[in-house]
Amino acid sequence: MKTPTTSRALRAALIALAMTGSVSLAKADIKDYEFRLVDPSVAVGRDKLLTVQLINKTTGKPVPDAVIFAVRLDMAPDGMPEMATKIVREAGGEPGTYRFKAAFGMEGRWQLSLGAKVQGETGTVESKLVITAQK
């Protein structure tokens, strides 16, 4: 008679332990992540490379393997959000570093808008970074 009771108690203890462990495995809050420009300026012209890093602000370490699903580059900081340009993700780079190729048709401030999912986290990392295009 004691075996089924002991078995149930052991199962309950293991389930409680598993649930406690899963709660403590949460990495961070989505607000603990941010994109940063490697270089905030670029020359005017075609096929210019932009490099951003996705950083965990609490650890200061780059975050690899994020899924970037939203990218836009326009001149919103200079009051021209309709002045958008094509931007394409480029392969390569260090872990946690994401590269893009774009055409900067004129001098001024350009806004790079990014949306990304970090593996193991709920929510979306959203950033609006300002790049200055110069001759």
Order of alpha helices (4+ residues) and beta strands (2+ residues): alpha-beta-beta-beta-beta-beta-beta-beta-beta-beta-beta
